[in-house]
Amino acid sequence: MANSKKQAWFFCTTGLTSDIEIEVDDITFHLHKFSLMSKSRKLHRLSKEQEQSTEQSDPHIKLENFP
């Protein structure tokens, strides 16, 4: 693979486009913010922090030291 980053694509049955990227161990997951934010306070906090620090509408969160 020419690019060292692997991509993992997930599609929702509703046909909605992903609006958040979560990177874990060099794999990027393209997901839906609403379902994640309603279940995880940590991801909600990380997303809000990134939205405030950047002008990106689709946040990219990198999880370091993920088990």
DSSP file (Angstrom, degrees, kcal/mol; ACC not computed):
  #  RESIDUE AA STRUCTURE BP1 BP2  ACC     N-H-->O    O-->H-N    N-H-->O    O-->H-N    TCO  KAPPA ALPHA  PHI   PSI    X-CA   Y-CA   Z-CA
    1    1 A M              0   0    0      0, 0.0     5,-0.0     0, 0.0     0, 0.0   0.000 360.0 360.0 360.0 124.7    0.0    0.0    0.0
    2    2 A A        +     0   0    0      2,-0.0     2,-0.5     3,-0.0     3,-0.0   0.873 360.0  62.2 -65.8 -39.0    1.6    3.3   -1.1
    3    3 A N  S    S-     0   0    0      1,-0.1    -1,-0.0     2,-0.1     0, 0.0  -0.773  74.8-149.1 -91.5 130.0   -0.1    5.3    1.7
    4    4 A S  S    S+     0   0    0     -2,-0.5     2,-0.5     2,-0.1    -1,-0.1   0.694  76.8  86.3 -73.0 -16.7    0.9    4.2    5.2
    5    5 A K  S    S-     0   0    0     22,-0.0     2,-0.3    -3,-0.0    22,-0.2  -0.728  71.1-148.0 -86.8 126.9   -2.5    5.2    6.5
    6    6 A K  E     -a   27   0A   0     20,-1.8    22,-1.4    -2,-0.5     2,-0.4  -0.652  10.5-143.7 -88.0 150.5   -5.2    2.6    6.2
    7    7 A Q  E     -a   28   0A   0     -2,-0.3     2,-0.5    20,-0.2    22,-0.1  -0.948  11.1-167.1-117.6 136.0   -8.8    3.7    5.7
    8    8 A A  E     -a   29   0A   0     20,-2.4    22,-1.1    -2,-0.4     2,-0.5  -0.982  11.3-161.6-121.5 119.6  -11.9    2.0    7.2
    9    9 A W  E     -a   30   0A   0     -2,-0.5     2,-0.4    20,-0.2    22,-0.1  -0.860   7.6-174.9-107.2 132.5  -15.2    3.1    5.7
   10   10 A F        -     0   0    0     20,-0.6     2,-0.4    -2,-0.5     8,-0.1  -0.989   6.8-160.2-125.4 134.0  -18.5    2.6    7.4
   11   11 A F        -     0   0    0     -2,-0.4     2,-0.3     6,-0.1     6,-0.1  -0.941  11.9-137.3-117.8 135.3  -21.8    3.4    5.8
   12   12 A C    >   -     0   0    0      4,-0.6     3,-1.7    -2,-0.4     6,-0.0  -0.634  19.2-125.9 -87.0 145.9  -25.0    3.9    7.7
   13   13 A T  T 3  S+     0   0    0     -2,-0.3    -1,-0.1     1,-0.3    -2,-0.0   0.678 107.1  68.8 -67.1 -15.6  -28.2    2.4    6.3
   14   14 A T  T 3  S-     0   0    0      2,-0.1    -1,-0.3     1,-0.1     3,-0.1   0.658 107.9-122.8 -76.2 -14.0  -29.8    5.8    6.4
   15   15 A G    <   +     0   0    0     -3,-1.7     2,-0.1     1,-0.3    -2,-0.1   0.552  59.1 150.3  84.2   8.2  -27.5    7.0    3.6
   16   16 A L        -     0   0    0      1,-0.1    -4,-0.6    16,-0.0    -1,-0.3  -0.461  47.1-119.7 -72.4 144.6  -26.1    9.9    5.7
   17   17 A T        -     0   0    0     -2,-0.1    -1,-0.1     1,-0.1     2,-0.1  -0.526  35.7 -97.4 -79.4 154.0  -22.6   10.9    5.0
   18   18 A S        -     0   0    0     -2,-0.2    14,-0.2     1,-0.1    -1,-0.1  -0.384  33.3-174.1 -70.0 149.9  -20.1   10.7    7.8
   19   19 A D        +     0   0    0     12,-2.2     2,-0.3     1,-0.2    13,-0.2   0.224  63.9  45.2-131.4  13.2  -19.4   13.9    9.7
   20   20 A I  E     -B   31   0A   0     11,-1.3    11,-2.9    38,-0.2     2,-0.5  -0.978  61.8-149.6-153.4 145.3  -16.6   12.9   12.0
   21   21 A E  E     -Bc  30  60A   0     38,-2.7    40,-3.2    -2,-0.3     2,-0.5  -0.972   9.3-167.9-116.7 130.0  -13.3   11.0   11.6
   22   22 A I  E     -Bc  29  61A   0      7,-2.4     7,-3.1    -2,-0.5     2,-0.5  -0.979   8.2-157.2-116.8 123.0  -11.8    9.0   14.5
   23   23 A E  E     +Bc  28  62A   0     38,-3.5    40,-3.0    -2,-0.5     2,-0.4  -0.890  16.4 171.0-105.7 125.7   -8.3    7.8   14.1
   24   24 A V  E >  S-Bc  27  63A   0      3,-2.7     3,-1.6    -2,-0.5    40,-0.1  -0.986  71.1 -18.8-134.2 120.7   -7.1    4.7   16.1
   25   25 A D  T 3  S-     0   0    0     38,-0.6    -1,-0.1    -2,-0.4     3,-0.1   0.901 127.3 -50.0  49.5  51.0   -3.7    3.1   15.4
   26   26 A D  T 3  S+     0   0    0      1,-0.2   -20,-1.8   -21,-0.1     2,-0.5   0.606 115.5 114.6  65.1  14.4   -3.4    4.6   11.9
   27   27 A I  E <   -aB   6  24A   0     -3,-1.6    -3,-2.7   -22,-0.2     2,-0.5  -0.972  55.1-151.1-113.5 127.8   -6.9    3.5   10.9
   28   28 A T  E     -aB   7  23A   0    -22,-1.4   -20,-2.4    -2,-0.5     2,-0.5  -0.871   5.3-159.6-103.2 125.1   -9.4    6.2   10.2
   29   29 A F  E     -aB   8  22A   0     -7,-3.1    -7,-2.4    -2,-0.5     2,-0.8  -0.900   7.5-149.9-103.4 126.4  -13.0    5.5   10.8
   30   30 A H  E     +aB   9  21A   0    -22,-1.1   -20,-0.6    -2,-0.5    -9,-0.2  -0.867  38.0 159.1 -97.8 109.9  -15.5    7.8    9.0
   31   31 A L  E     - B   0  20A   0    -11,-2.9   -12,-2.2    -2,-0.8   -11,-1.3  -0.531  44.8 -91.4-127.6-175.0  -18.5    7.9   11.4
   32   32 A H     >  -     0   0    0    -14,-0.2     4,-1.4   -13,-0.2     3,-0.2  -0.920  24.7-152.8-109.1 121.2  -21.7    9.8   12.4
   33   33 A K  H  > S+     0   0    0     -2,-0.6     4,-3.2     1,-0.2     5,-0.3   0.879  87.5  60.7 -61.0 -43.7  -21.2   12.3   15.1
   34   34 A F  H  > S+     0   0    0      1,-0.2     4,-1.7     2,-0.2    -1,-0.2   0.913 106.6  44.1 -56.1 -49.2  -24.8   12.2   16.5
   35   35 A S  H  > S+     0   0    0      1,-0.2     4,-0.6     2,-0.2    -1,-0.2   0.870 117.6  45.9 -67.3 -35.3  -24.7    8.5   17.5
   36   36 A L  H >X S+     0   0    0     -4,-1.4     4,-2.0     1,-0.2     3,-1.0   0.929 111.3  50.5 -70.7 -45.5  -21.2    8.8   19.0
   37   37 A M  H 3< S+     0   0    0     -4,-3.2    -2,-0.2     1,-0.3     7,-0.2   0.817 107.1  54.7 -65.5 -31.1  -21.9   12.0   21.0
   38   38 A S  H 3< S+     0   0    0     -4,-1.7    -1,-0.3    -5,-0.3    -2,-0.2   0.708 118.0  35.0 -75.3 -18.3  -25.1   10.6   22.5
   39   39 A K  H << S+     0   0    0     -3,-1.0     2,-0.5    -4,-0.6    -2,-0.2   0.641 115.6  50.8-107.9 -19.6  -23.2    7.5   23.9
   40   40 A S     X  -     0   0    0     -4,-2.0     4,-1.9     1,-0.1    -1,-0.2  -0.941  48.9-171.9-131.3 113.0  -19.7    8.9   24.8
   41   41 A R  H  > S+     0   0    0     -2,-0.5     4,-2.6     2,-0.2     5,-0.2   0.867  92.4  55.5 -65.7 -35.8  -19.0   11.9   26.9
   42   42 A K  H  > S+     0   0    0      2,-0.2     4,-2.7     1,-0.2     5,-0.2   0.946 109.8  43.7 -64.6 -47.9  -15.3   11.7   26.1
   43   43 A L  H  > S+     0   0    0      1,-0.2     4,-2.4     2,-0.2    -1,-0.2   0.870 113.0  53.6 -65.3 -35.1  -15.9   11.8   22.3
   44   44 A H  H  X S+     0   0    0     -4,-1.9     4,-2.3    -8,-0.2    -2,-0.2   0.935 111.3  45.3 -61.9 -46.6  -18.4   14.6   22.8
   45   45 A R  H  X S+     0   0    0     -4,-2.6     4,-2.5     2,-0.2    -2,-0.2   0.922 113.5  49.0 -63.8 -45.7  -15.9   16.6   24.8
   46   46 A L  H  X S+     0   0    0     -4,-2.7     4,-2.1     1,-0.2    -1,-0.2   0.891 112.1  49.3 -62.4 -39.8  -13.1   16.0   22.3
   47   47 A S  H  X S+     0   0    0     -4,-2.4     4,-2.4    -5,-0.2    -1,-0.2   0.923 112.1  47.2 -65.6 -44.9  -15.3   16.9   19.4
   48   48 A K  H  X S+     0   0    0     -4,-2.3     4,-1.9     1,-0.2    -2,-0.2   0.895 111.3  51.9 -64.7 -40.4  -16.4   20.2   21.1
   49   49 A E  H  X S+     0   0    0     -4,-2.5     4,-1.7     1,-0.2    -1,-0.2   0.914 112.1  45.9 -61.7 -42.9  -12.8   21.1   22.0
   50   50 A Q  H  X S+     0   0    0     -4,-2.1     4,-2.0     1,-0.2     6,-0.3   0.892 109.6  53.9 -69.7 -38.6  -11.7   20.6   18.4
   51   51 A E  H  < S+     0   0    0     -4,-2.4    -1,-0.2     1,-0.2    -2,-0.2   0.877 111.4  46.8 -61.2 -37.1  -14.6   22.5   17.0
   52   52 A Q  H  < S+     0   0    0     -4,-1.9    -1,-0.2     1,-0.2    -2,-0.2   0.829 115.1  45.1 -74.1 -32.1  -13.7   25.5   19.2
   53   53 A S  H  < S+     0   0    0     -4,-1.7     2,-0.3    -5,-0.2    -2,-0.2   0.710 121.3  31.1 -87.0 -20.4  -10.0   25.4   18.4
   54   54 A T  S  < S-     0   0    0     -4,-2.0     0, 0.0     2,-0.1     0, 0.0  -0.844  72.2-127.0-130.3 168.5  -10.4   25.0   14.6
   55   55 A E        +     0   0    0     -2,-0.3     2,-0.2    -3,-0.0    -4,-0.1   0.188  65.6 128.7 -99.8  16.4  -12.9   26.0   12.0
   56   56 A Q        -     0   0    0     -6,-0.3    -2,-0.1     1,-0.2    -3,-0.0  -0.520  44.7-162.9 -71.7 134.4  -13.4   22.5   10.7
   57   57 A S  S    S+     0   0    0     -2,-0.2    -1,-0.2     1,-0.2    -6,-0.1   0.762  86.1  51.7 -86.1 -27.2  -17.0   21.4   10.5
   58   58 A D  S    S-     0   0    0    -38,-0.1    -1,-0.2    -7,-0.0   -38,-0.2  -0.863  89.8-146.7-109.9  97.2  -16.0   17.7   10.2
   59   59 A P        -     0   0    0      0, 0.0   -38,-2.7     0, 0.0     2,-0.5  -0.209   7.3-151.1 -66.9 152.4  -13.7   17.0   13.1
   60   60 A H  E     -c   21   0A   0    -40,-0.2     2,-0.5   -13,-0.1   -38,-0.2  -0.984  15.8-169.9-121.3 115.2  -10.8   14.6   13.0
   61   61 A I  E     -c   22   0A   0    -40,-3.2   -38,-3.5    -2,-0.5     2,-0.6  -0.922   8.2-157.5-112.3 127.7  -10.0   13.1   16.4
   62   62 A K  E     -c   23   0A   0     -2,-0.5     2,-0.8   -40,-0.2   -38,-0.2  -0.918   8.3-150.7-106.1 121.2   -6.9   11.0   17.0
   63   63 A L  E >   -c   24   0A   0    -40,-3.0   -38,-0.6    -2,-0.6     3,-0.5  -0.816  14.6-159.4 -94.3 111.4   -7.1    8.6   19.9
   64   64 A E  T 3   +     0   0    0     -2,-0.8   -40,-0.0     1,-0.2    -2,-0.0  -0.599  69.4   9.8 -88.0 149.3   -3.7    8.1   21.4
   65   65 A N  T 3  S+     0   0    0     -2,-0.2    -1,-0.2     1,-0.2   -41,-0.0   0.868  82.4 177.7  52.0  43.2   -2.8    5.1   23.5
   66   66 A F    <         0   0    0     -3,-0.5    -1,-0.2     1,-0.1    -3,-0.0  -0.602 360.0 360.0 -78.8 134.2   -6.1    3.4   22.8
   67   67 A P              0   0    0      0, 0.0    -1,-0.1     0, 0.0    -2,-0.0   0.525 360.0 360.0 -64.7 360.0   -6.4   -0.1   24.4
